[in-house]
């Protein structure tokens, strides 16, 4: 995850990021790969049946059969009956439309309002496991007979040990299917080859951060333009007692875009340097925190804001699913946290979790 940002980036708070990336253990990987290999024969068999025009019916649950009617009833605001059978849903939709028509709504058959009775007829048929088994046996017999001979021959050739790589396979198709009218056989061979040589796809368990408007670090109005979250991109919403409603105060809270402009470094996935504002608001200023000058000013210490002079560098520590951001570094500095909606470097605090999003314009 970690690398030195060469372009501008924004920062957002990500407190729910996991402590570490999820990974598959060797046993899970082996099971996935074994299942994939075991399934190759079924996929090849299905491919042959498809080329031969053989159909195996599918068993649908009653819930799957009535799903189109259920969606239609919900879309049109009809009362969903219990139990939600196909016939009951059709009745509910028709009664709802009748009421709507009496109130001046469009009549049946108007654009965008399919007839529920038609959907009822289009539902998948009821198929039993016994019927599926019988269909598979009949198809297997036909594939094993004279009609399936050519297809079986190609499958066996592609699976032969003599085809050790793609070049050997291409030579097989070039010498076996020379004529133009054999294109459909070449395409079938390529489809079989794709199944035979395919590898199991392992699930990607990497954490995918999700940024929202309120988790994005912004320039917040007041307090000498501190930086924080829980802002609004188009203004600050406040309660107006006179109007008894929430209104836009007109104060803007633009997103912070920044870049490492000086002292850039990276090592072992961690990186850092002096952070400079690159967006229009406070452009060219440096991101740093106020420092405690005398003991009575501790309440004002550590709040992050843009400043005209370059201050301390920052370090981004790659934690896998998220970043820790430190003023200076772990040995000599303090971690970044969110406090009362504002960013603050606080010595001894538990580091906050943050993530970044790269710019496409710089």
Secondary structure per residue as TSV (DSSP state, phi and psi in degrees):
chain	resnum	aa	ss	phi	psi
A	1	X	-	360.0	-40.8
A	2	X	-	-78.4	134.7
A	3	X	-	-163.1	154.2
A	4	X	-	-68.5	121.3
A	5	X	-	-69.1	119.8
A	6	X	S	-89.1	-12.6
A	7	X	S	-122.1	-180.0
A	8	X	-	-67.7	153.9
A	9	X	E	-148.2	157.4
A	10	X	E	-107.0	162.4
A	11	X	E	-119.1	138.3
A	12	X	E	-137.9	148.7
A	13	X	E	-74.1	135.1
A	14	X	-	-138.8	64.7
A	15	X	T	-64.6	-21.2
A	16	X	T	-91.9	4.9
A	17	X	-	-59.8	138.5
A	18	X	-	-68.1	159.6
A	19	X	S	-68.2	-27.7
A	20	X	S	-153.4	158.8
A	21	X	-	-70.2	140.2
A	22	X	-	-76.8	142.3
A	23	X	-	-136.0	156.5
A	24	X	-	-84.9	139.0
A	25	X	-	-83.8	163.4
A	26	X	H	-54.4	-35.4
A	27	X	H	-65.6	-43.8
A	28	X	H	-63.7	-41.5
A	29	X	H	-61.7	-43.8
A	30	X	H	-62.9	-39.8
A	31	X	H	-66.2	-41.1
A	32	X	H	-63.8	-44.5
A	33	X	H	-67.3	-38.9
A	34	X	H	-65.0	-41.3
A	35	X	H	-64.9	-37.8
A	36	X	H	-64.2	-45.4
A	37	X	H	-63.7	-41.3
A	38	X	H	-65.4	-29.3
A	39	X	H	-82.2	-7.9
A	40	X	H	-62.2	-41.1
A	41	X	H	-61.3	-43.7
A	42	X	H	-62.4	-38.1
A	43	X	H	-69.4	-38.1
A	44	X	H	-66.5	-43.7
A	45	X	H	-59.5	-41.8
A	46	X	H	-65.1	-36.1
A	47	X	H	-64.0	-43.6
A	48	X	H	-63.0	-46.3
A	49	X	H	-59.7	-39.3
A	50	X	H	-62.8	-41.9
A	51	X	H	-67.0	-27.4
A	52	X	T	-91.7	-0.8
A	53	X	T	73.8	24.8
A	54	X	-	-93.9	132.7
A	55	X	-	-114.9	131.7
A	56	X	-	-108.0	118.2
A	57	X	-	-65.8	156.4
A	58	X	-	-112.2	142.1
A	59	X	-	-86.0	121.1
A	60	X	-	-109.4	140.8
A	61	X	-	-74.2	163.1
A	62	X	H	-62.4	-34.5
A	63	X	H	-63.5	-39.1
A	64	X	H	-67.5	-34.1
A	65	X	H	-71.6	-33.3
A	66	X	H	-95.8	-2.0
A	67	X	H	-54.6	-45.8
A	68	X	H	-59.3	-38.8
A	69	X	H	-70.6	-37.2
A	70	X	H	-64.1	-43.2
A	71	X	H	-63.2	-39.9
A	72	X	H	-63.7	-44.2
A	73	X	H	-60.7	-43.7
A	74	X	H	-65.9	-41.2
A	75	X	H	-62.7	-37.6
A	76	X	T	-91.7	1.3
A	77	X	T	76.8	21.1
A	78	X	-	-79.0	151.5
A	79	X	-	-70.1	125.6
A	80	X	-	-81.1	120.2
A	81	X	-	-74.3	162.7
A	82	X	S	-132.0	111.0
A	83	X	S	-80.8	152.0
A	84	X	-	-88.1	69.5
A	85	X	-	-78.6	165.3
A	86	X	H	-59.0	-47.8
A	87	X	H	-65.2	-39.3
A	88	X	H	-66.3	-36.9
A	89	X	H	-67.6	-39.9
A	90	X	H	-61.1	-45.0
A	91	X	H	-61.1	-42.7
A	92	X	H	-63.2	-42.5
A	93	X	H	-66.6	-43.8
A	94	X	H	-64.9	-40.9
A	95	X	H	-66.1	-38.6
A	96	X	H	-65.2	-40.5
A	97	X	H	-66.7	-36.2
A	98	X	H	-62.2	-43.0
A	99	X	H	-63.6	-41.3
A	100	X	H	-65.8	-38.8
A	101	X	H	-64.8	-37.2
A	102	X	H	-66.1	-23.7
A	103	X	T	-94.6	7.7
A	104	X	T	95.6	12.3
A	105	X	-	-74.9	166.3
A	106	X	-	-58.5	150.0
A	107	X	-	-78.6	172.4
A	108	X	T	-59.3	147.8
A	109	X	T	84.2	0.2
A	110	X	-	-70.7	162.7
A	111	X	T	-56.7	134.8
A	112	X	T	82.4	3.8
A	113	X	-	-125.7	82.4
A	114	X	-	-62.5	146.9
A	115	X	-	-71.9	121.4
A	116	X	H	-60.6	-30.9
A	117	X	H	-63.3	-35.2
A	118	X	H	-67.3	-42.1
A	119	X	H	-62.1	-36.1
A	120	X	H	-60.8	-40.9
A	121	X	H	-72.3	-24.9
A	122	X	H	-87.9	-3.4
A	123	X	S	-60.2	147.8
A	124	X	-	-58.6	143.4
A	125	X	-	-69.0	159.2
A	126	X	-	-75.4	120.4
A	127	X	-	-123.7	134.7
A	128	X	-	-96.2	162.1
A	129	X	H	-61.9	-34.6
A	130	X	H	-64.4	-38.7
A	131	X	H	-66.9	-38.5
A	132	X	H	-64.1	-44.4
A	133	X	H	-60.9	-44.0
A	134	X	H	-64.3	-39.4
A	135	X	H	-65.8	-39.5
A	136	X	H	-66.0	-40.8
A	137	X	H	-65.3	-41.7
A	138	X	H	-65.9	-40.5
A	139	X	H	-66.7	-40.7
A	140	X	H	-62.3	-38.3
A	141	X	H	-65.7	-38.5
A	142	X	H	-71.0	-37.3
A	143	X	H	-64.6	-37.3
A	144	X	H	-75.4	-12.8
A	145	X	S	-87.5	-168.3
A	146	X	G	-59.6	-35.6
A	147	X	G	-64.9	-25.8
A	148	X	G	-98.4	2.7
A	149	X	H	-59.3	-46.3
A	150	X	H	-65.3	-40.4
A	151	X	H	-67.9	-40.9
A	152	X	H	-63.6	-37.5
A	153	X	H	-63.0	-41.6
A	154	X	H	-67.7	-43.0
A	155	X	H	-59.1	-46.1
A	156	X	H	-63.2	-39.0
A	157	X	H	-66.3	-42.8
A	158	X	H	-66.6	-33.8
A	159	X	H	-83.3	-6.5
A	160	X	S	-64.3	147.2
A	161	X	T	-65.4	-17.1
A	162	X	T	-68.8	-23.8
A	163	X	-	-88.9	90.2
A	164	X	-	-91.3	-18.5
A	165	X	S	-156.5	-177.7
A	166	X	H	-66.5	-34.5
A	167	X	H	-63.0	-41.1
A	168	X	H	-65.3	-38.0
A	169	X	H	-66.0	-43.3
A	170	X	H	-61.4	-38.0
A	171	X	H	-64.7	-38.0
A	172	X	H	-62.4	-48.3
A	173	X	H	-66.8	-35.2
A	174	X	H	-66.5	-39.9
A	175	X	H	-87.0	-22.2
A	176	X	H	-91.3	-38.4
A	177	X	-	-118.1	77.0
A	178	X	-	-80.2	-32.4
A	179	X	S	-84.0	151.7
A	180	X	G	-60.7	-38.9
A	181	X	G	-71.0	-3.5
A	182	X	G	-95.4	13.5
A	183	X	H	-55.7	-41.1
A	184	X	H	-64.1	-29.3
A	185	X	H	-74.7	-37.2
A	186	X	H	-63.0	-43.3
A	187	X	H	-62.4	-39.5
A	188	X	H	-64.3	-43.1
A	189	X	H	-60.6	-42.4
A	190	X	H	-64.1	-38.1
A	191	X	H	-64.7	-42.1
A	192	X	H	-64.2	-43.6
A	193	X	H	-60.2	-39.1
A	194	X	H	-62.0	-39.3
A	195	X	H	-69.9	-45.9
A	196	X	H	-61.8	-38.8
A	197	X	H	-94.2	-1.1
A	198	X	-	-67.6	152.7
A	199	X	-	-119.1	152.1
A	200	X	-	-62.7	136.7
A	201	X	-	-91.4	118.6
A	202	X	-	-81.8	139.6
A	203	X	-	-63.4	140.9
A	204	X	-	-87.9	106.3
A	205	X	-	-94.0	6.5
A	206	X	-	-62.2	140.3
A	207	X	-	-69.1	133.6
A	208	X	-	-112.7	102.4
A	209	X	-	-62.0	144.6
A	210	X	-	-121.2	118.8
A	211	X	-	-95.9	138.9
A	212	X	-	-120.8	170.1
A	213	X	T	-60.8	-39.1
A	214	X	T	-81.6	-17.0
A	215	X	T	-91.1	-9.4
A	216	X	B	-75.5	136.0
A	217	X	-	-71.5	128.9
A	218	X	E	-134.1	166.7
A	219	X	E	-79.0	119.1
A	220	X	-	-102.9	134.1
A	221	X	S	-65.2	147.9
A	222	X	S	84.4	172.3
A	223	X	T	50.8	43.8
A	224	X	T	56.6	40.4
A	225	X	T	55.8	51.8
A	226	X	B	-65.5	163.4
A	227	X	E	-102.9	141.4
A	228	X	E	-167.4	-170.7
A	229	X	S	-118.1	-169.5
A	230	X	S	60.2	30.8
A	231	X	-	-99.3	177.8
A	232	X	-	-125.6	131.5
A	233	X	T	-63.5	-25.3
A	234	X	T	-110.1	13.3
A	235	X	-	138.6	168.7
A	236	X	-	-96.9	126.1
A	237	X	E	-88.4	128.9
A	238	X	E	-135.5	153.8
A	239	X	E	-82.4	126.9
A	240	X	E	-104.2	111.1
A	241	X	T	-65.9	-34.2
A	242	X	T	-67.7	-42.8
A	243	X	T	-86.8	-8.6
A	244	X	T	50.0	44.9
A	245	X	E	-158.6	164.7
A	246	X	E	-81.0	131.6
A	247	X	E	-129.4	160.5
A	248	X	E	-84.0	123.2
A	249	X	-	-73.1	-14.8
A	250	X	S	88.9	-6.0
A	251	X	-	-81.0	125.1
A	252	X	-	-89.4	150.8
A	253	X	-	-130.5	75.7
A	254	X	-	-66.9	152.8
A	255	X	B	-69.3	141.9
A	256	X	-	-83.8	124.0
A	257	X	-	-114.8	133.1
A	258	X	E	-140.5	170.0
A	259	X	E	-151.9	158.5
A	260	X	E	-80.7	108.5
A	261	X	E	-104.9	-11.7
A	262	X	E	-156.3	141.7
A	263	X	E	71.1	29.5
A	264	X	E	-64.1	139.4
A	265	X	E	-153.6	159.8
A	266	X	E	-152.5	143.3
A	267	X	E	-162.5	129.9
A	268	X	T	54.8	35.8
A	269	X	T	87.2	-15.8
A	270	X	E	-93.9	155.6
A	271	X	E	-160.1	170.3
A	272	X	E	175.9	-163.5
A	273	X	E	143.7	-167.0
A	274	X	E	-83.7	128.9
A	275	X	E	-94.6	124.6
A	276	X	E	-121.1	141.4
A	277	X	E	-69.5	131.1
A	278	X	-	-116.9	-2.7
A	279	X	S	-91.1	176.4
A	280	X	S	-64.0	-39.8
A	281	X	T	-72.3	120.9
A	282	X	T	60.4	28.4
A	283	X	T	-55.1	134.0
A	284	X	T	87.9	-11.9
A	285	X	-	-78.0	168.3
A	286	X	E	-109.3	142.1
A	287	X	E	-88.4	121.6
A	288	X	E	-154.3	-178.2
A	289	X	E	-121.3	149.6
A	290	X	-	-63.9	147.6
A	291	X	-	-115.3	145.8
A	292	X	-	-71.9	114.1
A	293	X	-	-88.1	-41.9
A	294	X	S	-135.4	162.0
A	295	X	G	-58.2	-35.4
A	296	X	G	-71.8	-9.6
A	297	X	G	-97.1	11.9
A	298	X	G	-58.9	-29.6
A	299	X	G	-64.7	-22.9
A	300	X	G	-101.3	9.3
A	301	X	T	-85.5	137.4
A	302	X	T	89.5	-5.9
A	303	X	B	-70.5	132.1
A	304	X	E	-85.0	132.5
A	305	X	E	-157.7	160.3
A	306	X	E	-72.2	140.5
A	307	X	E	-135.2	152.8
A	308	X	S	-73.5	-25.7
A	309	X	S	-109.1	146.4
A	310	X	-	-65.8	131.3
A	311	X	-	-111.3	-131.2
A	312	X	-	-81.7	149.1
A	313	X	-	-73.1	169.2
A	314	X	E	-122.6	156.6
A	315	X	E	-124.5	131.6
A	316	X	E	-103.1	111.3
A	317	X	E	-94.8	120.7
A	318	X	E	-77.8	111.2
A	319	X	-	-101.4	13.3
A	320	X	S	92.6	-87.9
A	321	X	S	-76.3	-14.1
A	322	X	S	-155.8	177.7
A	323	X	E	-115.0	144.7
A	324	X	E	-97.5	137.6
A	325	X	E	-117.0	125.4
A	326	X	E	-122.2	140.8
A	327	X	E	-74.2	127.3
A	328	X	S	64.8	-108.0
A	329	X	-	-154.3	-179.0
A	330	X	T	-64.8	-31.8
A	331	X	T	-76.1	-34.6
A	332	X	T	-122.0	-5.7
A	333	X	S	-118.4	-152.6
A	334	X	E	-144.5	149.5
A	335	X	E	-81.7	157.3
A	336	X	E	-87.0	135.2
A	337	X	E	-134.9	168.6
A	338	X	E	-105.8	123.2
A	339	X	E	-129.9	117.2
A	340	X	T	55.3	35.6
A	341	X	T	84.5	-0.7
A	342	X	E	-115.8	157.1
A	343	X	E	-85.8	138.1
A	344	X	E	-150.1	136.8
A	345	X	E	-87.9	119.9
A	346	X	E	-127.5	118.6
A	347	X	T	-63.8	133.6
A	348	X	T	80.4	-2.4
A	349	X	-	-80.5	158.8
A	350	X	-	-71.4	123.2
A	351	X	-	-58.0	139.7
A	352	X	-	-75.1	163.9
A	353	X	-	-103.7	126.0
A	354	X	E	-133.7	157.4
A	355	X	E	-135.6	167.5
A	356	X	E	-125.5	154.6
A	357	X	E	-133.2	127.1
A	358	X	E	-78.5	153.1
A	359	X	-	-80.9	152.2
A	360	X	S	-109.4	2.1
A	361	X	-	-114.8	-2.7
A	362	X	-	-137.7	360.0
